[in-house]
Amino acid sequence: MHYSVSRVSWQHAAPLLKTVRERVFICEHRIPKRIEFDRKDRQAIHMLVCDDESQEPVATGRILPSGEIGRIAVIREYRKKQLDNIVIKGLIKIAKDLELSEIFIYSPLEAVDYFSRNNFYPVGSVFMEAGLPKQRMACPIEQVTPKKCYLSH
């Protein structure tokens, strides 16, 4: 299979980005729509992966100018194809292009060990988001090791 990978803005690609995130976060993870789509989407730079054969959007993620990475989502049927790696590598490249010194993610508690093994460290206290306990995890950009990624709201 072949994929098209694009760096896009919300203003130009919102319907495609929404398609992926609605299927993954709203339908599968039951995150309320009002929480899933926020005003940060307009500030973010998004990665969009489309299946070249079907022309359908199949994966996405975003990075904010602050270095926050999130909304990494891959349609269920495509999860074994390592598209999450493509998305995270694209987001890391954007972080480097923006000359950010570090990136961070709001990790579900069950993924903290995963991020710790990938050079992220906890920052601050555990907090609740969308009814789930989260921990901010940060990593200096030069220490980022993009391997298998964790789907992250």
N, C-alpha and C positions, 0 to 999 in steps of 0.2 A: 504494500500500500504506500501511496505517496500523499504527502500533506503540504499544504501551504501554510506558512507561518508568517504572521504579520504583527507589526507593532502598530497599534491603532488608538485613536481617541474615542471617548464615549460618544462624542457628538457625531462621529462618522460611522460607528459600528454598534451602537446600543442594541438594536434588535437582535443581532447575531450573538453578542455577549449575553444578553438576557436569556436567549434560548438555552444556552448551556447552563447558566447559573440557576435558572428556574428548575430545570430537570434535576440537577444535582442537589442544590441546597434547599429549595422550596419543596419539591416533590419527595426526594429521598430523605433528606435530613430534617424536614419539617420546620425549617426556619421561616418565620413570618416574612412575607413579601416586603412589608414596611421596614424591616430590619435589613434584609438582604440588599436592597438597593438604596444607597445613601448618597448624600451630596458629595462624598469623597470620589464617587465614580467620575465626576466631571473634572476633578483635579488630577486624576490618576492617568498613567500611561498603561495601556492594556496590551497583553499578548493574546492573539487569537489564532487558533489552529483549526483549519478546515480540511476535511477529507477531499482530496482532489477528484475522486471518482463520483461521490455523491454531491459534492459542493456544499455539504452540511457543516456547520460549526460543531466541533467536537471537544474542544478544550480552551480554557482561558485562565487568566490570572492578571493581577494588577500590581503596580507599585506606585506609591505616592512620593511626592518630592521629599518627604520626611525620611524615606527609606523603608516605610512600612510595606511589606509584601503580604498579599492576601487574596482572597476570592479565587484560589487555585481550584479549578474544577475540571474534571474529565468525565465525559459521558460514559456510563457504566460499560458499554460494549467495547470501549477503546482503552480501558484502564490497563490492560496487559501489554499495551503497545508502547509504553514508556513516554507517552505524550506529556506527562507531568514533568519529566526531565527537560523536554524541549521548552516548556513554558518557564520553568524556573531558570534555566540557562539564559533565556531571553530576558527575563526580569533582572538577572544579575548583570548582564551586559548593559542594560539600561541604567542600573545603579552606577556602574563604572563610567558610562557616558555622562551621567549627571555629576560625576566626581564625588559621590557620597562616600563617607568614611566607614559607615556601617549600615547594615540592613537589620530589620527586626520583623517579627511575626508574633501574632497573638495565638499562642498554641493551646489546643485543648490539653488538659492535664495528662491524658493518656499518651500524648505525643512528646512530652517534655524530654523523656529519655532519648527518644529518636533525635530530637534537635540537639541535645547535649552531645551525643555521639558525632554530630556533624558541626562541631565548633561553635554552637550557639550557647549562650549562658543566660540564666534567668535574671530579669531586671524587675524590681518591685515585688508587690504582693499579688497573690492570686485574686482574680476578680470575676464577676459574672457578666457574660455577654450572651444574649439570645437564650438565656436559661441554662447556659453551660459554663462551668468553671474554666477560666483561661489563665495563662501565664505569659507575660511578655518575654520573648526570647530574642536576644540580639547577637550579632556576629560582625566583627570587623570585616570589611569587604575583601581584604587580602587573605582572609582565612576561610572564606566560603568554599565548601566542597560540595558542589551539586551532584548528588547521587540520586537514589530513589527518593521521591518527594512524598510528603504527606499531604493529602487533600486538606486544604485549610480554608475555613470560612473566614 
